[in-house]
Amino acid sequence: MKDYEKYDAVALAELVRTGEVTPAELVDAAIDRAESINPKINAIVTPTYDMAREYAERPPQGPLRGVPFLVKDLNHVAGVPTSMGSRLFQDYVPDHDGHVVMRFKNAGLNIIGKTNTPEVGLAATTESVALGACRNPWSTDHTPGGSSGGAAASVASGIVPVAHATDGGGSIRIPASCCGLVGLKPSRGRTPLGPDVGEGWGGMSTGNVVSRTVRDSAALLDTIQGPMPGDPYGGPSDSDSFLTRLNDHPGTLRIAIDCRAFTGHDTHPECLDAVQKVASALAQMGHLIDEQALPLDHEEWGVAVGSVIFANVAHTVLARCTTLGIEPSLDYLERNTLRSVEIGQQLSATNYVKAIQRMHQLSREMATFMENWDVILSPTLVCPPVKIGWLDPNDDPDVYGARFGGYWGFTNLYNATGQPAISLPLHRTTDGLPVGVQFAARYGEEVTLLQLGAQLESELPWPLIAQLE
């Protein structure tokens, strides 16, 4: 198929619907592009090309019938290994699909493989010992972000128009920022995580996609939203399609700006420039803009979020170690993961309950703040994409921790509160690296973010495909 990479998922589905191309032609185009590009970026770690070609012969009559797709290697596809980016899970092959994968398949998406992710999804870059470094298509010396780095690299390079991603502390929005993509983290409970877990990281984790266009993020959310029976969170309910409402005007929005990183590090000038440029455009569009200080005790809720993450990582790793009859060690784990397990083991049940209660209190504090504001605007990251190896999860833990705070510092608040947040690719550095800008809305108001994203996509269009050397 000519110019396959220039189409988004909605456009490809329309070509299939009208008979201009077949699902078999689409999957062949995607596989050809993957075989050409993936050796340069290491985005796809488990190809499923034979399975995809077979699926293309009889795809379901869903709204995205025949569109090539990739699943992050933290989630289950029946009969396909789930490595979790770790040597500890390298031989694990699930016998069932995750609920969100079932919905992707029912929509007609054709899974051509699984994408690179850091060990147990813990890092904000994608360079594990088990799977190797994934590279940013815009500059292969730089990280694509994490933990959905393989997903973002595959979409930015045009292998697929959209790919599955998850977000427990920023893992949809961070790679979207690094790779020049749209990355929407839905509200807590909007999309299912079962059947293997009811919640991820104490309710902080959720799933969706990264995409090149806003309408693809809207269309994909339509296909997967809503709880499954027995899910612990009912989630917000939207009977109307996000895609059909996408081009409705969101009205005059009250937008608060806060560019102070939660980690206390100085925000990079390029990221500040990105926010100021976007704020000016928003004001010209008629929205009301003002700088505000979010009412947060950063240290207190940071400790709470860390406790929840460490405890959940410890549980995941120790359960696998018990199955294998081994102890957690550097023979199977990276240094940052092992340290997280050790911290998690030291936490008491009362520590965990205290952390969850603090997160719930934070949600109420932010809900009160949002009574006066429709949207919060900030950078997505503290700095532009860093070079591969600069944030190495096998580095000295103290060095890693210090560098981490200078890179990541805006995203995890909205995981803790459950609010929806989106990163949009609205800026480029002087070296041409993507820089994302983040918007957060009230719980359940993804439509506001998508409509605002569509406005900005029209006013400040972004490059869609990275041209690898």
C-alpha positions as CSV (number, residue, x, y, z in Angstrom):
1,M,0.0,0.0,0.0
2,K,1.4,3.4,-1.0
3,D,2.0,6.0,1.7
4,Y,0.6,3.7,4.4
5,E,2.5,5.6,7.1
6,K,0.8,8.9,6.3
7,Y,-2.7,7.7,7.4
8,D,-4.0,7.6,10.9
9,A,-6.1,4.8,12.2
10,V,-9.5,6.4,11.5
11,A,-8.4,7.0,7.9
12,L,-7.1,3.4,7.4
13,A,-10.4,2.0,8.8
14,E,-12.3,4.1,6.3
15,L,-10.2,2.8,3.5
16,V,-11.1,-0.8,4.6
17,R,-14.7,0.1,5.0
18,T,-15.0,1.5,1.5
19,G,-13.0,-1.4,0.0
20,E,-10.1,0.7,-1.2
21,V,-7.7,-1.6,0.7
22,T,-8.0,-4.9,2.4
23,P,-6.9,-5.8,5.9
24,A,-4.4,-8.2,4.4
25,E,-2.8,-5.3,2.4
26,L,-2.7,-3.2,5.5
27,V,-0.9,-5.8,7.6
28,D,1.6,-6.4,4.8
29,A,2.4,-2.7,4.7
30,A,2.8,-2.5,8.5
31,I,5.1,-5.6,8.6
32,D,7.2,-4.3,5.7
33,R,7.7,-1.0,7.5
34,A,8.4,-2.8,10.8
35,E,11.0,-5.0,9.2
36,S,12.7,-1.9,7.7
37,I,12.6,0.4,10.7
38,N,12.5,-1.7,13.8
39,P,16.2,-2.8,13.7
40,K,17.1,0.9,14.0
41,I,14.8,1.6,17.1
42,N,14.1,-1.7,18.8
43,A,10.4,-0.8,19.4
44,I,8.9,-4.2,18.7
45,V,10.3,-7.0,20.9
46,T,7.9,-9.8,20.0
47,P,6.6,-9.8,16.4
48,T,3.4,-11.8,15.8
49,Y,3.4,-11.4,12.0
50,D,2.1,-14.9,11.2
51,M,-0.8,-14.5,13.7
52,A,-1.5,-11.0,12.3
53,R,-1.7,-12.3,8.7
54,E,-4.0,-15.0,9.7
55,Y,-6.2,-12.5,11.6
56,A,-6.3,-10.3,8.6
57,E,-8.2,-13.0,6.6
58,R,-11.2,-12.7,8.9
59,P,-11.1,-9.6,11.2
60,P,-14.2,-8.7,13.1
61,Q,-16.6,-6.1,11.8
62,G,-15.5,-3.5,14.3
63,P,-15.0,0.3,13.8
64,L,-11.2,-0.1,13.3
65,R,-11.4,-3.3,11.2
66,G,-8.0,-4.3,9.9
67,V,-5.9,-1.5,11.3
68,P,-2.4,-2.7,12.4
69,F,-1.8,-2.4,16.1
70,L,0.8,-3.1,18.8
71,V,0.3,-4.1,22.5
72,K,2.7,-3.1,25.3
73,D,4.7,-6.0,26.7
74,L,3.2,-5.5,30.2
75,N,-0.2,-6.7,29.0
76,H,-1.4,-10.2,28.0
77,V,-2.1,-11.5,24.5
78,A,-3.1,-15.2,24.7
79,G,-0.2,-17.4,23.5
80,V,2.3,-14.5,23.2
81,P,5.0,-14.0,25.8
82,T,4.6,-11.2,28.3
83,S,8.2,-10.4,29.4
84,M,7.4,-7.4,31.5
85,G,10.7,-6.1,30.3
86,S,12.4,-8.4,32.8
87,R,14.6,-11.5,32.8
88,L,12.4,-12.7,35.6
89,F,9.4,-13.0,33.3
90,Q,11.1,-14.0,30.1
91,D,9.5,-17.5,29.9
92,Y,6.0,-16.4,30.9
93,V,3.3,-17.1,28.2
94,P,-0.3,-16.2,29.3
95,D,-3.2,-18.4,28.1
96,H,-5.7,-15.5,27.9
97,D,-6.1,-12.0,26.7
98,G,-6.3,-9.0,29.0
99,H,-9.7,-7.3,29.0
100,V,-8.5,-4.3,27.2
101,V,-6.8,-6.5,24.5
102,M,-10.2,-8.3,24.1
103,R,-11.7,-4.9,23.3
104,F,-9.0,-3.9,20.9
105,K,-9.6,-7.2,19.0
106,N,-13.3,-6.7,19.0
107,A,-12.8,-3.3,17.5
108,G,-11.0,-5.0,14.6
109,L,-7.5,-4.0,15.4
110,N,-4.9,-6.4,14.1
111,I,-2.0,-7.0,16.6
112,I,1.3,-7.4,14.8
113,G,3.5,-7.6,17.9
114,K,4.4,-6.4,21.4
115,T,6.4,-3.3,22.3
116,N,9.5,-2.6,24.3
117,T,9.0,-1.5,28.0
118,P,11.3,-1.1,30.9
119,E,11.5,-3.7,33.7
120,V,8.0,-4.1,35.2
121,G,7.1,-0.7,33.8
122,L,9.0,1.1,36.5
123,A,11.3,3.5,34.6
124,A,10.5,6.6,32.6
125,T,12.9,5.5,29.9
126,T,13.0,2.2,27.9
127,E,16.4,0.6,28.2
128,S,16.1,-2.7,30.1
129,V,18.7,-5.4,30.4
130,A,16.2,-7.9,29.2
131,L,15.0,-6.2,26.0
132,G,17.7,-3.6,25.2
133,A,17.4,0.1,24.6
134,C,14.5,1.4,22.5
135,R,15.5,4.5,20.5
136,N,13.6,7.7,19.7
137,P,12.9,7.9,16.0
138,W,13.5,11.7,16.0
139,S,17.0,11.2,17.3
140,T,18.2,7.6,17.9
141,D,20.7,8.8,20.5
142,H,17.8,9.9,22.7
143,T,15.2,8.0,24.8
144,P,11.7,7.6,23.5
145,G,10.6,7.9,27.2
146,G,8.9,5.2,29.2
147,S,7.4,3.1,30.2
148,S,5.5,3.0,26.9
149,G,8.6,3.8,24.9
150,G,8.3,1.0,22.4
151,A,4.7,2.0,21.7
152,A,5.6,5.6,21.1
153,A,8.7,4.8,18.9
154,S,6.6,2.5,16.7
155,V,3.9,5.2,16.2
156,A,6.3,8.1,15.7
157,S,8.2,6.1,13.1
158,G,5.0,5.1,11.2
159,I,5.1,1.4,11.8
160,V,1.5,1.6,13.2
161,P,-0.8,4.7,13.5
162,V,-1.6,4.0,17.1
163,A,-0.4,1.6,19.8
164,H,-1.5,0.4,23.2
165,A,0.1,2.2,26.2
166,T,-0.3,2.3,30.0
167,D,0.3,5.0,32.6
168,G,0.9,4.6,36.3
169,G,3.0,7.7,36.8
170,G,3.2,9.3,33.4
171,S,4.0,6.3,31.1
172,I,1.6,7.4,28.3
173,R,2.4,11.1,28.5
174,I,6.2,10.9,29.0
175,P,6.8,8.9,25.7
176,A,4.2,11.0,23.9
177,S,6.2,14.1,24.9
178,C,9.6,12.5,23.9
179,C,8.3,11.2,20.6
180,G,6.0,14.1,19.4
181,L,2.7,12.3,19.9
182,V,-0.7,12.6,21.5
183,G,-0.9,10.8,24.8
184,L,-4.1,10.7,26.9
185,K,-4.2,9.2,30.3
186,P,-7.9,8.5,31.0
187,S,-9.7,9.0,34.3
188,R,-9.4,6.2,36.9
189,G,-11.7,3.4,36.1
190,R,-12.4,4.6,32.5
191,T,-10.7,1.5,31.0
192,P,-10.4,-2.0,32.4
193,L,-7.2,-3.6,33.8
194,G,-8.5,-7.2,34.4
195,P,-8.8,-10.0,34.6
196,D,-5.4,-10.5,36.4
197,V,-5.7,-7.4,38.5
198,G,-8.5,-5.1,39.6
199,E,-6.3,-2.0,39.9
200,G,-2.7,-1.1,39.2
201,W,-0.5,0.7,41.6
202,G,-3.3,1.5,44.1
203,G,-5.6,2.9,41.3
204,M,-2.9,5.1,39.8
205,S,-2.4,3.0,36.7
206,T,-4.7,3.0,33.6
207,G,-4.5,2.1,30.0
208,N,-5.1,3.7,26.6
209,V,-2.9,4.5,23.6
210,V,-0.4,6.9,22.0
211,S,-1.3,8.3,18.6
212,R,-0.3,10.8,16.0
213,T,-3.7,12.5,15.8
214,V,-6.2,13.6,18.5
215,R,-9.0,11.9,16.7
216,D,-7.3,8.5,16.9
217,S,-7.0,8.9,20.7
218,A,-10.7,9.7,20.8
219,A,-11.7,6.8,18.5
220,L,-9.6,4.3,20.5
221,L,-11.0,5.5,23.8
222,D,-14.5,4.9,22.4
223,T,-13.6,1.2,21.8
224,I,-12.2,0.4,25.2
225,Q,-14.0,2.6,27.7
226,G,-16.2,1.2,30.4
227,P,-15.7,-1.2,33.3
228,M,-15.9,-5.0,33.1
229,P,-18.1,-6.9,35.5
230,G,-16.4,-7.0,38.9
231,D,-14.0,-4.1,38.3
232,P,-13.3,-2.2,41.6
233,Y,-14.0,1.2,40.1
234,G,-17.2,2.0,38.2
235,G,-15.5,4.8,36.4
236,P,-17.2,7.7,34.7
237,S,-20.0,6.9,32.2
238,D,-20.2,8.5,28.7
239,S,-22.9,7.3,26.5
240,D,-21.9,9.6,23.7
241,S,-18.9,8.9,21.5
242,F,-15.7,10.9,22.1
243,L,-15.0,10.9,18.4
244,T,-18.4,12.3,17.4
245,R,-18.0,15.1,20.0
246,L,-14.4,15.9,19.1
247,N,-15.0,19.0,17.0
248,D,-17.6,20.5,19.3
249,H,-16.4,23.8,20.8
250,P,-15.4,23.3,24.5
251,G,-16.5,26.8,25.3
252,T,-14.3,29.4,27.0
253,L,-12.0,27.5,29.3
254,R,-10.5,28.8,32.6
255,I,-6.9,27.5,32.4
256,A,-4.5,27.6,35.3
257,I,-0.7,27.4,34.6
258,D,1.8,25.9,37.0
259,C,5.3,25.2,35.7
260,R,6.9,24.3,39.0
261,A,8.1,20.7,39.0
262,F,6.8,18.6,41.9
263,T,10.4,17.3,42.4
264,G,11.7,20.8,43.2
265,H,14.0,20.9,40.2
266,D,14.2,23.8,37.9
267,T,12.1,23.4,34.7
268,H,14.2,23.5,31.5
269,P,13.9,26.8,29.5
270,E,12.6,24.8,26.4
271,C,9.8,23.4,28.5
272,L,8.9,26.8,29.9
273,D,9.0,28.3,26.3
274,A,6.6,25.5,25.2
275,V,4.1,26.4,27.9
276,Q,4.3,30.2,27.2
277,K,3.9,29.7,23.5
278,V,0.8,27.5,24.0
279,A,-0.6,29.9,26.6
280,S,-0.4,32.8,24.2
281,A,-2.2,30.8,21.5
282,L,-4.9,29.8,24.0
283,A,-5.4,33.4,25.0
284,Q,-5.8,34.4,21.3
285,M,-8.3,31.6,21.0
286,G,-10.4,33.2,23.7
287,H,-9.6,31.0,26.7
288,L,-8.9,32.6,30.1
289,I,-5.3,32.0,31.3
290,D,-3.7,32.7,34.7
291,E,-0.7,31.5,36.7
292,Q,-1.7,29.6,39.8
293,A,0.2,27.6,42.5
294,L,-1.4,24.2,43.0
295,P,-2.4,23.7,46.6
296,L,-0.1,20.7,47.3
297,D,2.4,19.5,49.9
298,H,4.7,18.0,47.3
299,E,6.9,16.1,49.8
300,E,4.0,14.5,51.7
301,W,2.1,13.2,48.7
302,G,5.3,12.2,47.0
303,V,6.1,9.9,49.9
304,A,2.6,8.5,49.6
305,V,2.9,7.8,45.9
306,G,6.3,6.3,46.3
307,S,5.1,3.9,49.0
308,V,2.2,2.7,46.8
309,I,4.5,2.1,43.9
310,F,7.3,0.3,45.9
311,A,4.7,-1.9,47.6
312,N,3.1,-2.9,44.3
313,V,6.5,-3.6,42.6
314,A,7.5,-5.7,45.5
315,H,4.3,-7.7,45.3
316,T,4.7,-8.3,41.5
317,V,8.3,-9.4,41.8
318,L,8.0,-11.5,44.9
319,A,5.0,-13.4,43.5
320,R,7.0,-14.3,40.4
321,C,10.0,-15.3,42.5
322,T,7.7,-17.5,44.6
323,T,6.4,-19.2,41.4
324,L,10.0,-19.8,40.2
325,G,11.3,-20.8,43.6
326,I,14.0,-18.2,43.7
327,E,15.0,-15.1,45.7
328,P,15.0,-11.6,44.2
329,S,18.6,-10.7,43.2
330,L,20.6,-8.9,40.6
331,D,20.8,-12.2,38.7
332,Y,17.3,-11.5,37.5
333,L,16.6,-7.9,38.3
334,E,18.0,-4.5,37.6
335,R,19.4,-2.4,40.5
336,N,16.5,0.1,40.5
337,T,13.9,-2.6,40.5
338,L,15.7,-4.6,43.3
339,R,16.0,-1.5,45.4
340,S,12.3,-0.8,44.9
341,V,11.5,-4.3,46.0
342,E,13.6,-3.9,49.1
343,I,11.9,-0.7,50.1
344,G,8.5,-2.2,49.4
345,Q,9.2,-5.1,51.7
346,Q,10.0,-2.8,54.5
347,L,6.7,-1.0,54.3
348,S,4.0,-2.1,56.8
349,A,0.3,-2.6,56.1
350,T,-0.4,0.6,58.0
351,N,2.2,2.5,55.9
352,Y,0.3,1.4,52.8
353,V,-3.1,2.3,54.2
354,K,-1.8,5.7,55.2
355,A,-0.4,6.3,51.7
356,I,-3.7,5.3,50.1
357,Q,-5.6,7.7,52.4
358,R,-3.2,10.5,51.6
359,M,-3.8,10.0,47.9
360,H,-7.6,10.1,48.4
361,Q,-7.2,13.3,50.4
362,L,-5.2,14.7,47.6
363,S,-8.0,13.8,45.1
364,R,-10.4,15.8,47.2
365,E,-8.0,18.8,47.5
366,M,-7.6,18.9,43.7
367,A,-11.3,18.5,43.1
368,T,-11.9,21.6,45.2
369,F,-9.2,23.5,43.3
370,M,-10.9,22.4,40.0
371,E,-14.2,24.0,41.0
372,N,-12.6,27.3,39.8
373,W,-10.6,25.9,36.9
374,D,-11.5,23.8,33.9
375,V,-7.9,22.8,32.9
376,I,-4.4,22.9,34.3
377,L,-1.5,23.6,31.9
378,S,2.1,22.6,32.6
379,P,5.1,21.0,30.8
380,T,4.9,17.3,30.5
381,L,8.5,16.8,31.5
382,V,11.1,18.8,33.4
383,C,13.4,18.7,30.5
384,P,13.5,17.6,26.8
385,P,14.3,13.9,25.9
386,V,17.5,12.8,27.5
387,K,20.2,10.6,25.9
388,I,20.1,6.9,26.2
389,G,22.2,5.8,29.2
390,W,21.8,9.1,31.1
391,L,18.9,7.6,33.1
392,D,20.1,4.0,33.4
393,P,18.1,1.8,35.8
394,N,21.2,-0.2,36.5
395,D,23.1,2.9,37.6
396,D,23.9,3.7,41.2
397,P,20.5,4.2,42.9
398,D,21.4,7.6,44.3
399,V,22.6,8.9,41.0
400,Y,19.5,7.5,39.3
401,G,17.2,9.1,41.8
402,A,18.8,12.5,41.5
403,R,18.6,12.4,37.7
404,F,15.1,11.1,37.7
405,G,13.9,14.1,39.6
406,G,15.4,16.4,37.0
407,Y,13.5,14.7,34.2
408,W,10.1,13.6,35.6
409,G,8.1,16.0,37.7
410,F,4.7,16.9,36.4
411,T,2.7,13.7,35.5
412,N,2.2,11.5,38.5
413,L,-0.1,14.0,40.4
414,Y,-2.9,13.0,38.1
415,N,-2.3,9.3,38.6
416,A,-2.7,9.9,42.3
417,T,-5.9,11.9,41.9
418,G,-7.4,9.9,39.0
419,Q,-7.9,12.9,36.8
420,P,-7.5,12.7,33.0
421,A,-4.4,14.3,31.5
422,I,-3.1,14.6,28.0
423,S,0.3,15.5,26.5
424,L,0.3,17.3,23.2
425,P,3.3,17.7,20.9
426,L,3.3,21.5,20.7
427,H,7.0,22.4,20.8
428,R,10.4,21.5,19.3
429,T,13.8,22.3,20.7
430,T,16.4,24.2,18.7
431,D,17.8,20.7,17.9
432,G,14.4,19.5,16.7
433,L,13.5,17.3,19.6
434,P,9.8,17.0,20.6
435,V,8.6,18.7,23.8
436,G,5.1,17.9,25.1
437,V,2.7,20.2,26.9
438,Q,0.4,18.7,29.5
439,F,-3.3,19.5,30.2
440,A,-5.3,18.0,33.0
441,A,-9.1,18.3,33.6
442,R,-11.6,17.3,36.2
443,Y,-12.3,13.7,36.8
444,G,-14.3,12.2,34.0
445,E,-13.9,15.1,31.6
446,E,-11.7,13.6,28.9
447,V,-13.9,15.2,26.3
448,T,-12.7,18.6,27.4
449,L,-9.1,17.6,26.8
450,L,-9.8,16.0,23.5
451,Q,-11.8,19.0,22.2
452,L,-9.0,21.4,23.4
453,G,-6.5,19.1,21.8
454,A,-8.4,19.2,18.5
455,Q,-8.4,23.0,18.6
456,L,-4.7,23.2,19.2
457,E,-4.0,20.5,16.5
458,S,-5.7,22.9,14.1
459,E,-4.0,26.1,15.4
460,L,-0.5,24.7,16.0
461,P,-0.2,21.6,13.8
462,W,2.7,19.2,14.5
463,P,4.9,17.0,12.4
464,L,3.5,13.5,12.2
465,I,6.3,11.1,11.1
466,A,9.9,11.0,12.1
467,Q,12.3,10.5,9.2
468,L,15.0,8.1,10.4
469,E,18.4,8.5,8.8
